[in-house]
Amino acid sequence: MESIRVSAVVKKFGAVTALDGVSVEVDAGELFFLLGASGCGKTTLLRCIAGLETPTSGQIRFGEKEVSSLPPHKREAAMVFQSYALWPHLNVERNVAFGLEERKVSKEEIRRRVGEALELVHLSGMGDRGIDQLSGGQQQRVALARALVVRPKCLLLDEPLSNLDAKLRIEMRREIRRIVKEGGLTGIYVTHDQEEALAMADRMAIMNGGRIEQLGRPEEIYRQPRSAYVAGFIGETNLIKGRVIGVKDGDVMAETPVGVMVGQTADESWTPSDGETVLLSIRPEAWNIGDGDRDNGVEGKVTERSYLGQCIQYVVSTAAGMQHVVELNPLKLHERGETSIRLSVRRTDVVVLKD
């Protein structure tokens, strides 16, 4: 395994700047996610790391080795694509062996290493099957085995689960994480699926407009977003506009359409000024229905509800706009148009953001 260091990478396609001075370091053995909306630059960055694109400027290092101008086969990295890119006329064993055959590895060594790779992805004994005899999940495992058989130091994955159904995606999340950790690999994984990233990543970078908007562990990104973009992209959130009327001991007090609310900033380098306009980010599951924190009490009426068994989702009309509320294991269901209900939220669950 090796660390990967990207330093001030710029990639331009004509007049379009796809990457605008991106810098990030991925630790050896880490499963790192690049996440963002379509066109944010995440796949371009992965392709630059893989050697499929050459940066306009900047450097990429694998360990201490500068690889920015090296072709893909000299980087000791393997890539798994969204489409799997398997050869339909070759069986499983020949598909997995393809990279070794290209490298002129001996037949005996190929047989041994293909067997090891198939065992790692739980496909032992299936080497003679045709690709068309496999399920989508099994085809994804073949693609992984083909990448792993060349013994890469880095595994690069470009939305590898997007073609699978929901149940298979959940199963393959666990498998990919297991393979990366058991194989001693450094993994970089591109996706637009926020749930996938939260479930699998050691760390993640949220990209926007060719730049990294925020970088950190999944729980940090979710609970302490540093911008409205990140808060809205990773999970669902409610945004309430307010005007700062005071800051004390880390608590920010803001006047809002529903009265004074108290929250805290996620960015330690920023302290809002009195009179500054801010946004208060509140996750739907952070709202409490009924009596609670008196500092952040809000009155409203239920306008929509969706019962999902383990939880119920409400849309509550308040003076600050529609608030999305999630209640786990509900004991009581509130009806649409019911007499006003009270919402409250702890100040530690209110994230104050720049407007």
Rosetta blueprint (number, residue, H / E / L):
1 M L
2 E L
3 S L
4 I E
5 R E
6 V E
7 S E
8 A E
9 V E
10 V E
11 K E
12 K E
13 F E
14 G L
15 A L
16 V E
17 T E
18 A E
19 L E
20 D E
21 G E
22 V E
23 S E
24 V E
25 E E
26 V E
27 D L
28 A L
29 G L
30 E L
31 L E
32 F E
33 F E
34 L E
35 L E
36 G L
37 A L
38 S L
39 G L
40 C L
41 G L
42 K H
43 T H
44 T H
45 L H
46 L H
47 R H
48 C H
49 I H
50 A H
51 G L
52 L L
53 E L
54 T L
55 P L
56 T L
57 S E
58 G E
59 Q E
60 I E
61 R E
62 F E
63 G L
64 E L
65 K E
66 E E
67 V L
68 S L
69 S L
70 L L
71 P L
72 P H
73 H H
74 K H
75 R L
76 E L
77 A E
78 A E
79 M E
80 V E
81 F L
82 Q L
83 S L
84 Y L
85 A L
86 L L
87 W L
88 P L
89 H L
90 L L
91 N E
92 V H
93 E H
94 R H
95 N H
96 V H
97 A H
98 F H
99 G H
100 L H
101 E H
102 E H
103 R L
104 K L
105 V L
106 S L
107 K H
108 E H
109 E H
110 I H
111 R H
112 R H
113 R H
114 V H
115 G H
116 E H
117 A H
118 L H
119 E H
120 L H
121 V L
122 H L
123 L L
124 S L
125 G L
126 M L
127 G L
128 D L
129 R L
130 G E
131 I H
132 D H
133 Q H
134 L L
135 S L
136 G H
137 G H
138 Q H
139 Q H
140 Q H
141 R H
142 V H
143 A H
144 L H
145 A H
146 R H
147 A H
148 L H
149 V L
150 V L
151 R L
152 P L
153 K L
154 C E
155 L E
156 L E
157 L E
158 D E
159 E L
160 P L
161 L L
162 S L
163 N L
164 L L
165 D L
166 A H
167 K H
168 L H
169 R H
170 I H
171 E H
172 M H
173 R H
174 R H
175 E H
176 I H
177 R H
178 R H
179 I H
180 V H
181 K H
182 E H
183 G L
184 G L
185 L L
186 T E
187 G E
188 I E
189 Y E
190 V E
191 T E
192 H L
193 D L
194 Q H
195 E H
196 E H
197 A H
198 L H
199 A H
200 M H
201 A L
202 D L
203 R E
204 M E
205 A E
206 I E
207 M E
208 N E
209 G L
210 G L
211 R E
212 I E
213 E E
214 Q E
215 L E
216 G E
217 R L
218 P H
219 E H
220 E H
221 I H
222 Y H
223 R H
224 Q L
225 P L
226 R L
227 S L
228 A H
229 Y H
230 V H
231 A H
232 G H
233 F H
234 I L
235 G L
236 E L
237 T L
238 N E
239 L E
240 I E
241 K E
242 G E
243 R E
244 V E
245 I E
246 G E
247 V E
248 K E
249 D L
250 G L
251 D E
252 V E
253 M E
254 A E
255 E E
256 T E
257 P L
258 V L
259 G E
260 V E
261 M E
262 V E
263 G E
264 Q E
265 T E
266 A L
267 D L
268 E L
269 S L
270 W L
271 T L
272 P L
273 S L
274 D L
275 G L
276 E L
277 T E
278 V E
279 L E
280 L E
281 S E
282 I E
283 R L
284 P H
285 E H
286 A H
287 W L
288 N E
289 I E
290 G L
291 D L
292 G L
293 D L
294 R H
295 D H
296 N H
297 G E
298 V E
299 E E
300 G E
301 K E
302 V E
303 T E
304 E E
305 R E
306 S E
307 Y E
308 L L
309 G L
310 Q L
311 C E
312 I E
313 Q E
314 Y E
315 V E
316 V E
317 S E
318 T E
319 A L
320 A L
321 G E
322 M E
323 Q E
324 H E
325 V E
326 V E
327 E E
328 L E
329 N L
330 P L
331 L L
332 K L
333 L L
334 H L
335 E L
336 R L
337 G L
338 E L
339 T L
340 S L
341 I E
342 R E
343 L E
344 S E
345 V L
346 R L
347 R H
348 T H
349 D H
350 V E
351 V E
352 V E
353 L E
354 K E
355 D L
